């Protein structure tokens, strides 16, 4: 039941609780805490305490290398947290958001058996079970209810692992955070799982006021029934902590009373929630100690560690990550968010922190923050590098180091080079697509993504040189794209000279790559004279839709640049020539929701289908505009926003296997369609999607194409 306090907030529509003055930095620290926790715990996920103790003694730092693992990986804890929160902006950033609307967000962004969730099957994976209910037309919260899915399935851990963001968007309002968490968690869970999620979200929201751990727990437990198992668990842990300060002894007590033997299923919330509370109490608010405890203690380490990291990151801010192990340098802000919004899959902690904070600002009636005129990379937050690192391929690790610095002109990314000389280049870059060291990461949680940058887009960058540099240097921007052998090929911009103390604003159009996806974007510094010095990258961004043709080319990575949400895409054999969907509607998606005002054209043919065509403004599986040839002999322009709405339609007697030149002009609210060069449909949408990617669309049948051409208007 919604408490009166939370209900009054909803009725007001806008929160009146003031945002903290350091709100964005606290959110950023929470995002980093989440990432660090997940990356730290992932290599020993589901290990027992005894096995961890035998292998590592105590986990005090990243152990991925000892286990032969990557550090930066796709993971449900991360991708679910930041993807499902998009239900807020997708539904107008309303405090009255419903479980049904959040469930609709699941259906929009999840590509079945590929993205975000553990796809373990009906009755085995709680989230997969809930997804299948949603897909079958059972709305949330019924989709996650105990009566439908059984108590054991409904009370597994997933409710709390995705929940941190709901606390970060309502700082200082733990009761409202708990109510939002109830709505979000009920999409897939019920009972004790919802109570655990409410406690975590309430602690995140309350943590902005920097309370003690005891105060956090006092506040959070007020949000759930006193007679619940989660409430009783917390009381027991607090009593044990008061009597015995050895966390290992209390972990034994926890296991004996609330362990996996008593709370069954794949990963029950109760034992794991207990480890969150145990590490908070015995860590006494210290980020480093709490991380060690929660990861050494075993069970679902990445989930538990991610929640603890977010809570303590928000509570302590960026300072809590210092004076201990260097967590931030290896992470370098990097994260992956694979979903049907493929252009958002390659992201970073700064980008997601501003996305979360801007939801919070909208709920508080405040304007959106767009540092440095909305630059993609702006380095405005202390310590942020947004994925930029020395480029291994240029042996730059021996020449250049990157760090975030405060300069007279504001924060920037510093390239400090040493021993720069003729034949040696200082290169730094950040991923824009599947990185080379991640190509084989195709098991578990797959990295479904499109490149964030394409041919024809204009890269703008502001670069400054330190006035104490001993000599001028030559700089250039560059991208690296894959080739037919899935190897990297560099495309540089023209060089520009940076004299000591100089400043340049560069605009460079990305050259045609022949349809191959671009993997990185970066900055290179060279010199004819041996020198040490510093160059600052103040910002980098790119705007507008691409100007390019995307056709099947050699190698495998061009195909992985498309989000496959359909049954058949014979990428290696014949490219786009046989795109088939057995049941319902399938999409093959590419591009980003930042694309605005463009024309999409392609020659397509239909072998047999209920409907088939092209889509623009694609923001997932259930948010797009499409021009479709239908099996009842019509040409239709439709808008999909959950339900499908026909914007315009005419009779059109198309012939199977006959190619048609289809084109859509997407100009904000105004959309037009032409076939074989003749404009046949126009429409104006009163509530338009601001932008989005492209897709092939086929409903119960098979279509083909040779490729698509995109051109800005």
C-alpha positions in Angstrom: 0.0 0.0 0.0 1.3 3.5 -0.9 1.9 5.4 2.3 0.3 8.8 2.7 3.6 10.6 2.6 4.5 9.0 -0.8 1.0 9.6 -2.1 1.2 13.3 -1.3 4.4 13.5 -3.3 2.8 11.8 -6.3 -0.2 14.1 -6.1 2.1 17.2 -6.1 3.7 15.9 -9.3 7.0 17.7 -8.4 9.2 16.9 -5.5 9.8 19.7 -3.0 12.7 18.1 -1.2 15.8 20.2 -2.2 18.4 18.4 -4.2 21.8 18.2 -2.6 24.3 20.8 -3.8 26.7 18.0 -4.8 23.9 15.9 -6.3 25.5 15.0 -9.5 28.8 14.1 -7.9 27.0 11.9 -5.3 25.1 10.1 -8.1 28.4 9.6 -10.0 30.0 8.1 -6.9 27.0 5.8 -6.5 27.3 4.7 -10.2 31.1 4.1 -9.7 30.4 2.2 -6.5 27.9 0.0 -8.3 30.4 -0.7 -11.1 33.3 -1.4 -8.8 31.2 -3.7 -6.7 30.0 -5.7 -9.7 33.4 -6.0 -11.3 35.0 -7.0 -8.0 32.4 -9.7 -7.2 31.8 -11.1 -10.7 34.9 -13.4 -10.9 33.8 -15.2 -7.7 30.0 -15.1 -8.2 28.2 -17.9 -6.5 31.3 -19.2 -4.7 31.0 -20.3 -1.2 32.8 -18.4 1.6 34.9 -21.5 2.2 36.1 -21.6 -1.4 36.9 -17.9 -1.5 38.8 -18.2 1.8 40.8 -21.1 0.4 41.6 -19.5 -2.9 42.2 -15.9 -1.9 42.1 -15.6 1.9 40.3 -12.2 1.8 39.4 -10.3 -1.3 40.8 -6.8 -1.1 41.1 -5.9 -4.8 40.1 -7.0 -8.3 40.8 -10.7 -8.8 39.8 -11.1 -12.4 43.3 -11.6 -13.7 43.9 -14.5 -11.2 40.8 -16.1 -12.6 41.7 -15.4 -16.3 38.7 -13.1 -16.7 38.0 -9.6 -18.0 37.4 -6.7 -15.7 34.8 -4.8 -17.8 32.0 -7.2 -18.7 28.3 -7.2 -19.6 26.4 -7.9 -16.4 22.7 -7.9 -15.5 23.2 -6.0 -12.3 24.6 -3.0 -14.3 22.5 -3.2 -17.5 19.2 -3.8 -15.7 19.8 -1.0 -13.2 20.3 1.7 -15.8 18.1 0.4 -18.6 14.9 -0.2 -16.6 15.2 3.3 -15.1 14.6 4.7 -18.6 10.9 4.0 -17.9 10.9 7.4 -16.2 11.9 9.6 -19.2 10.0 7.3 -21.6 6.8 8.0 -19.6 7.3 11.7 -18.9 9.4 11.5 -15.7 6.2 11.1 -13.7 6.1 10.3 -10.0 2.9 8.5 -10.7 4.6 5.9 -12.9 3.0 2.5 -12.7 4.3 -1.1 -12.6 2.5 -1.6 -15.9 4.5 1.2 -17.5 7.8 -0.2 -16.1 6.8 -3.6 -17.4 6.3 -2.0 -20.8 9.9 -0.7 -20.6 11.0 -4.3 -20.1 9.3 -5.3 -23.3 10.8 -2.3 -25.2 14.4 -2.8 -24.3 14.8 -6.6 -23.7 15.9 -8.7 -26.7 14.7 -12.1 -25.8 17.4 -14.6 -24.7 20.1 -12.0 -25.4 20.1 -8.8 -23.3 20.2 -7.9 -19.6 18.5 -10.9 -18.0 19.7 -14.4 -17.1 17.5 -16.3 -19.5 17.3 -19.4 -17.5 13.8 -20.5 -18.5 10.2 -20.4 -17.2 10.1 -21.3 -13.5 13.9 -21.3 -13.2 14.9 -17.7 -13.8 12.5 -15.3 -12.0 13.1 -12.5 -14.5 12.7 -14.7 -17.5 9.5 -16.0 -16.0 8.2 -12.4 -15.6 9.3 -11.5 -19.1 7.3 -14.4 -20.5 4.2 -13.3 -18.5 4.6 -9.8 -19.9 5.1 -11.1 -23.4 1.9 -13.2 -23.0 -0.1 -10.0 -22.2 -0.1 -10.4 -18.4 0.7 -6.8 -17.1 2.7 -5.9 -14.1 2.4 -6.4 -11.2 0.6 -9.6 -12.0 3.6 -10.6 -14.1 5.8 -11.0 -11.0 3.2 -12.1 -8.4 3.6 -15.0 -6.1 0.2 -16.4 -6.9 1.2 -16.9 -10.5 4.9 -17.7 -10.2 5.1 -19.4 -6.8 6.6 -18.0 -3.6 10.1 -19.5 -4.2 10.4 -18.1 -7.7 9.0 -14.7 -6.8 11.4 -14.2 -3.9 14.7 -14.6 -5.6 17.4 -11.8 -5.6 16.6 -9.9 -8.9 14.3 -7.3 -7.3 17.1 -5.7 -5.3 20.0 -6.0 -7.9 18.2 -3.6 -10.3 16.9 -1.1 -7.8 19.6 1.4 -6.9 18.6 4.0 -9.5 15.2 4.4 -7.9 16.8 5.7 -4.8 19.2 8.0 -6.7 16.4 9.9 -8.5 14.7 10.9 -5.2 17.6 12.0 -2.9 16.5 12.6 0.7 13.1 10.9 0.2 13.6 7.3 1.4 9.9 6.7 1.7 9.2 7.7 -1.8 12.2 5.7 -3.0 10.8 2.6 -1.2 7.5 3.1 -3.0 9.1 3.5 -6.4 11.1 0.4 -5.6 7.9 -1.5 -4.8 6.5 -0.6 -8.2 9.6 -1.4 -10.1 10.3 -4.7 -8.2 6.7 -5.9 -8.6 7.2 -6.3 -12.4 9.2 -9.5 -11.6 9.0 -10.2 -7.9 6.8 -10.4 -4.9 6.9 -10.8 -1.1 10.2 -10.6 0.7 12.0 -9.8 -2.6 10.1 -6.5 -2.8 10.9 -5.7 0.9 14.6 -6.3 0.3 14.4 -4.0 -2.8 12.6 -1.3 -0.7 15.3 -1.4 1.9 18.1 -1.0 -0.6 16.4 1.9 -2.4 15.5 3.7 0.8 19.1 3.4 2.0 20.4 4.9 -1.3 18.0 7.8 -1.1 18.7 8.4 2.6 22.5 8.1 2.0 22.6 11.5 0.3 22.3 13.1 3.8 25.5 11.2 5.0 23.8 9.4 7.9 25.5 6.7 10.1 25.0 3.1 9.1 22.6 2.7 12.1 20.6 5.7 10.9 20.4 4.3 7.4 19.1 1.0 8.7 16.6 2.7 11.1 15.2 4.7 8.1 15.1 1.8 5.7 13.4 -0.7 8.0 10.5 1.8 8.6 9.5 1.2 5.0 8.7 -2.5 5.3 6.4 -4.6 7.6 7.9 -5.3 11.0 6.9 -8.9 10.8 8.6 -9.5 7.5 11.5 -11.9 7.2 13.7 -9.1 5.9 13.0 -6.9 8.9 13.6 -9.8 11.3 16.9 -10.6 9.5 18.1 -7.0 9.9 17.2 -7.0 13.6 19.1 -10.2 14.1 22.2 -8.9 12.3 22.2 -5.7 14.3 21.9 -7.6 17.5 24.8 -10.0 16.6 26.9 -7.1 15.5 26.4 -5.3 18.8 27.6 -8.4 20.7 30.3 -9.7 18.4 32.4 -7.4 16.1 34.0 -10.3 14.2 32.1 -10.5 10.9 33.1 -14.1 10.2 31.4 -15.2 13.4 28.2 -13.4 12.4 28.4 -14.8 8.9 28.3 -18.2 10.4 25.2 -17.2 12.4 23.6 -15.8 9.3 24.3 -19.0 7.3 22.8 -21.1 10.1 19.6 -19.2 10.5 19.0 -17.7 7.0 21.3 -19.7 4.7 20.6 -21.3 1.3 19.5 -24.5 2.9 16.5 -22.7 4.4 15.8 -20.2 1.6 15.9 -22.3 -1.6 15.9 -21.5 -5.3 18.7 -20.4 -7.6 19.6 -17.3 -5.6 17.1 -16.3 -2.8 17.0 -12.7 -1.7 17.1 -13.4 2.1 20.6 -14.8 2.6 22.1 -12.3 0.1 20.3 -9.3 1.7 21.8 -10.5 4.9 25.3 -10.2 3.5 24.6 -6.6 2.4 23.6 -5.7 5.9 26.5 -7.7 7.4 29.0 -5.8 5.3 27.5 -2.4 6.0 27.5 -3.0 9.8 31.0 -4.5 10.0 32.5 -2.2 7.4 31.2 0.7 9.6 30.8 2.9 6.6 34.2 2.3 5.1 34.0 1.6 1.4 37.1 -0.5 1.1 36.4 -2.7 4.2 32.8 -3.2 3.2 33.8 -4.3 -0.3 36.3 -6.8 1.2 33.7 -8.3 3.6 30.8 -8.6 1.1 33.0 -10.2 -1.6 34.9 -12.5 0.8 31.6 -13.6 2.3 30.5 -15.4 -0.8 27.1 -16.3 -2.3 25.9 -13.8 -5.0 29.0 -11.6 -4.7 28.5 -9.2 -7.7 24.9 -8.5 -6.8 25.5 -7.9 -3.1 28.7 -6.0 -3.8 27.1 -3.7 -6.4 24.3 -2.7 -3.9 26.8 -2.1 -1.1 29.0 -0.1 -3.5 26.2 2.2 -4.6 24.9 2.8 -1.1 28.4 3.7 0.2 29.3 5.6 -2.9 26.3 7.9 -2.5 26.9 8.2 1.2 30.6 9.0 1.1 30.8 10.7 -2.3 34.0 10.4 -4.5 36.2 10.8 -1.4 35.2 7.4 -0.1 36.9 5.7 -3.1 40.2 7.2 -2.2 42.8 6.3 0.5 42.7 2.7 -0.3 43.0 0.4 -3.4 43.0 2.2 -6.8 39.5 1.2 -7.9 39.0 3.9 -10.5 42.0 3.6 -12.8 41.3 0.0 -14.0 37.6 0.7 -14.4 38.1 4.1 -16.3 34.3 4.7 -16.1 33.6 1.9 -18.6 30.4 0.0 -18.7 28.1 -1.8 -21.2 24.3 -1.6 -21.4 23.2 -4.0 -24.1 19.6 -3.6 -25.1 17.3 -3.0 -28.0 18.4 0.7 -27.8 21.6 -0.4 -29.5 23.3 3.0 -29.8 23.3 3.3 -26.0 25.1 0.0 -25.3 28.6 1.5 -25.2 28.4 3.9 -22.3 30.4 5.2 -19.3 29.8 6.2 -15.7 29.7 9.9 -16.4 27.1 9.6 -19.1 24.9 7.4 -16.9 25.3 9.6 -13.8 24.0 12.6 -15.7 21.2 10.5 -17.1 20.1 9.5 -13.6 20.7 13.0 -12.2 18.6 14.6 -14.9 15.7 12.3 -14.1 16.1 13.5 -10.5 16.2 17.1 -11.6 13.1 16.6 -13.8 11.2 15.2 -10.8 12.3 18.3 -8.8 11.1 20.6 -11.6 14.6 21.7 -12.5 16.2 22.0 -16.0 18.4 19.4 -17.5 22.2 19.6 -17.2 24.2 19.6 -20.4 27.9 20.3 -19.6 29.9 22.0 -22.3 26.9 22.4 -24.5 25.9 18.8 -24.3 29.3 17.3 -25.3 29.4 13.5 -25.3 32.8 13.6 -23.5 33.2 16.6 -21.2 35.2 15.2 -18.2 33.3 17.6 -15.8 33.3 15.3 -12.8 36.4 14.9 -10.7 38.6 11.9 -11.8 36.4 11.1 -14.8 38.1 9.8 -18.0 35.0 8.4 -19.7 36.8 5.3 -21.1 39.8 7.1 -22.5 43.0 5.1 -22.1 46.4 4.9 -23.8 46.1 3.1 -27.1 47.9 -0.2 -26.9 48.3 -0.5 -30.7 50.6 2.6 -30.8 52.7 1.4 -27.8 51.3 4.5 -26.2 51.4 3.1 -22.7 55.2 3.9 -22.6 54.6 7.4 -23.9 51.4 8.8 -22.4 49.3 8.8 -19.2 45.8 10.1 -18.9 44.1 11.7 -15.9 41.4 14.2 -15.1 42.7 17.5 -14.0 41.3 20.9 -13.0 42.7 23.6 -15.2 42.2 27.4 -15.4 39.5 26.7 -18.0 37.8 23.9 -16.1 38.1 20.2 -15.9 39.7 18.3 -18.8 41.4 15.1 -19.8 45.1 15.5 -19.5 47.5 13.6 -21.9 50.9 13.8 -20.1 53.5 12.6 -22.6 57.1 11.7 -21.9 59.9 10.9 -24.3 57.7 11.9 -27.3 59.8 11.8 -30.4 59.8 11.2 -34.2 58.3 7.8 -34.7 56.6 7.6 -31.4 52.9 8.6 -31.0 50.9 9.4 -27.9 47.4 8.1 -28.6 44.4 7.9 -26.3 41.1 6.5 -27.3 37.7 5.4 -26.0 35.5 2.6 -27.3 32.6 3.4 -29.7 31.7 -0.3 -30.4 32.8 -3.8 -29.3 36.4 -3.4 -28.2 39.0 -5.8 -29.6 39.5 -7.5 -26.2 35.8 -8.1 -26.0 35.1 -9.6 -29.4 34.9 -13.1 -28.0 32.6 -12.2 -25.1 29.6 -13.9 -26.6 28.6 -16.2 -23.8 26.6 -15.2 -20.7 25.4 -11.7 -21.1 26.0 -10.9 -24.8 27.2 -7.4 -25.8 24.5 -6.4 -28.3 25.4 -2.9 -29.7 25.7 -0.6 -32.6 28.6 1.8 -33.0 28.0 5.2 -31.4 29.8 7.0 -34.3 29.5 6.6 -38.1 30.8 7.9 -41.4 29.5 11.3 -42.3 29.1 12.5 -38.7 31.1 15.5 -37.6 33.5 15.1 -34.6 34.0 18.3 -32.7 36.8 18.6 -30.2 38.5 21.3 -28.1 42.2 20.8 -27.5 44.6 22.9 -25.4 48.4 22.7 -25.0 50.2 23.5 -21.7 52.1 26.8 -21.9 55.2 25.1 -20.4 55.5 22.6 -23.2 59.1 22.8 -24.6 58.0 22.6 -28.2 55.0 22.6 -30.5 53.3 19.2 -31.2 51.2 17.9 -34.0 47.8 16.6 -33.1 45.0 14.8 -35.0 41.8 13.1 -34.3 41.2 9.6 -35.5 38.8 6.6 -35.6 39.6 3.0 -35.9 37.3 0.7 -37.8 37.2 -3.1 -38.3 38.1 -4.6 -41.6 37.2 -7.9 -43.3 39.6 -9.8 -41.0 38.1 -8.1 -37.9 41.4 -6.1 -37.5 41.6 -2.4 -36.8 42.3 0.2 -39.5 43.0 3.8 -38.6 41.4 6.8 -40.3 43.1 10.1 -39.1 42.0 13.7 -39.5 44.3 16.3 -41.0 47.0 17.3 -38.5 46.9 20.6 -36.6 49.8 22.2 -34.7 49.5 22.9 -31.0 52.0 25.6 -29.9 52.8 25.9 -26.2 49.7 27.6 -24.6 47.7 27.1 -27.8 44.0 26.2 -28.1 42.1 24.7 -31.1 38.5 23.8 -31.8 38.4 21.1 -34.4 35.5 19.9 -36.6 36.2 16.8 -38.6 33.9 14.8 -40.8 34.4 11.0 -40.3 35.3 9.5 -43.7 33.5 6.6 -45.3 34.5 3.3 -43.8 32.8 1.1 -46.4 30.2 -0.1 -44.0 32.7 -1.4 -41.4 31.9 -0.5 -37.8 34.0 2.1 -36.0 35.5 0.7 -32.8 37.3 3.7 -31.2 37.7 7.4 -31.4 40.7 9.2 -30.1 43.4 11.9 -30.1 47.0 11.5 -31.3 50.0 13.7 -30.4 53.3 13.5 -32.2 56.5 15.6 -32.3 59.6 16.0 -34.4 61.6 16.7 -31.3 62.0 14.6 -28.2 60.0 16.2 -25.5 57.9 15.9 -22.4 54.7 17.9 -22.0 50.9 18.0 -21.6 47.9 18.4 -23.9 44.4 18.8 -22.6 41.3 17.4 -24.3 38.6 19.7 -23.0 35.7 18.0 -24.8 34.7 15.8 -27.7 31.4 15.2 -29.3 29.6 14.4 -32.6 26.2 15.5 -33.8 23.7 14.7 -36.5 22.7 11.6 -38.4 25.4 9.8 -40.4 25.8 10.0 -44.2 26.6 6.4 -45.2 25.5 3.2 -46.9 25.4 0.1 -44.7 25.8 -3.1 -46.8 27.0 -6.6 -46.0 30.8 -6.6 -45.9 33.4 -9.2 -44.9 34.2 -10.2 -41.4 31.9 -11.0 -38.5 31.8 -7.7 -36.7 29.8 -5.8 -39.3 26.9 -8.2 -38.5 27.3 -7.7 -34.7 26.7 -4.0 -35.3 23.0 -4.8 -35.7 20.7 -5.7 -32.8 19.1 -9.0 -33.9 15.6 -9.1 -32.5 14.3 -11.5 -35.1 14.5 -15.2 -35.7 16.7 -15.4 -38.7 19.6 -13.2 -39.9 22.0 -15.2 -42.0 24.7 -12.6 -41.6 27.6 -14.7 -42.8 25.9 -16.4 -45.7 23.8 -13.7 -47.4 23.7 -10.6 -45.2 20.2 -9.0 -45.3 18.8 -11.2 -48.0 16.7 -13.4 -45.8 15.3 -11.7 -42.7 12.6 -13.9 -41.1 10.4 -13.8 -38.1 8.3 -16.9 -37.1 5.8 -15.3 -34.6 5.0 -11.7 -33.9 7.2 -8.8 -35.1 10.9 -8.9 -35.5 13.4 -6.1 -35.9 17.0 -5.8 -37.0 18.2 -2.6 -35.3 21.0 -0.2 -35.9 21.9 3.3 -34.8 21.2 5.7 -32.0 18.3 7.8 -30.6 20.6 10.8 -31.0 19.9 10.5 -34.8 17.5 13.2 -35.9 16.3 14.6 -39.2 17.4 12.1 -41.7 16.3 10.1 -44.7 16.5 6.3 -44.8 16.2 4.4 -48.1 16.6 0.8 -49.1 15.6 -1.6 -51.8 13.5 -4.3 -50.2 11.5 -7.3 -51.3 9.1 -9.5 -49.4 8.9 -13.3 -49.9 5.9 -13.7 -47.7 4.9 -11.8 -44.6 2.0 -10.4 -42.6 3.8 -7.0 -42.9 7.4 -5.9 -43.6 9.3 -2.7 -44.2 11.7 -0.1 -42.6 11.6 1.8 -39.4 13.0 5.1 -38.3 13.1 6.9 -34.9 13.8 3.5 -33.3 14.1 3.6 -29.5 13.6 -0.1 -28.8 11.3 -2.9 -29.8 8.1 -1.0 -29.1 9.0 2.7 -29.8 9.5 3.6 -33.5 7.9 4.7 -36.8 7.6 2.2 -39.6 6.6 2.1 -43.3 5.1 -1.3 -43.9 3.7 -3.3 -46.9 0.9 -5.4 -45.4 -0.6 -8.7 -46.5 -4.0 -7.0 -47.0 -2.6 -4.9 -49.9 -1.7 -1.7 -48.2 1.2 0.7 -47.7 1.0 2.0 -44.1 2.9 4.5 -42.0 2.6 3.4 -38.4 3.8 4.6 -35.0 4.6 2.0 -32.4 4.6 3.3 -28.8 3.6 0.1 -27.0 0.5 -0.2 -29.1 0.5 0.4 -32.9 -1.2 3.5 -34.4 -1.7 3.9 -38.1 -0.7 7.5 -39.1 -1.4 7.1 -42.8 -2.4 4.3 -45.2 -3.3 3.7 -48.9 -4.0 0.7 -51.0 -0.8 -0.8 -52.5 -0.9 -4.0 -54.4 2.7 -5.2 -53.9 4.1 -8.4 -55.5 6.1 -11.0 -53.7 9.8 -11.1 -54.5 9.5 -7.8 -56.5 12.1 -5.2 -55.2 10.7 -1.8 -54.1 12.8 1.3 -53.4 11.4 2.4 -50.1 12.3 5.7 -48.4 11.3 7.4 -45.2 12.0 11.1 -44.5 12.1 11.6 -40.7 12.0 15.3 -39.8 10.9 15.4 -36.2 7.1 15.5 -36.1 6.8 15.3 -39.9 7.3 12.0 -41.8 6.9 11.2 -45.4 7.2 7.9 -47.4 8.1 7.3 -51.0 8.1 4.2 -53.1 10.2 4.0 -56.3 10.8 7.7 -56.0 7.2 8.8 -55.7 5.9 10.3 -52.5 2.8 8.4 -51.4 2.3 9.1 -47.6 2.8 12.0 -45.3 1.9 12.4 -41.6 2.5 14.7 -38.7 2.8 13.3 -35.2 1.6 15.5 -32.3 3.8 13.7 -29.8 6.9 12.8 -31.8 9.9 10.8 -30.9 12.8 13.3 -30.9 15.1 10.9 -32.6 16.1 7.3 -33.0 17.9 4.6 -35.0 16.8 2.5 -37.9 15.6 -1.0 -38.4 14.3 -3.6 -40.8 10.8 -4.8 -39.6 9.2 -8.1 -40.5 6.0 -9.6 -39.1 5.5 -13.4 -39.4 7.3 -13.9 -42.7 10.5 -13.2 -44.6 11.9 -10.2 -46.4 15.2 -9.2 -48.0 17.4 -6.3 -48.8 20.8 -5.4 -50.2 21.5 -2.6 -47.6 20.4 0.8 -46.4 21.4 4.4 -47.1 21.2 7.1 -44.4 21.5 10.8 -45.2 21.0 13.8 -43.0 18.3 16.3 -44.1 
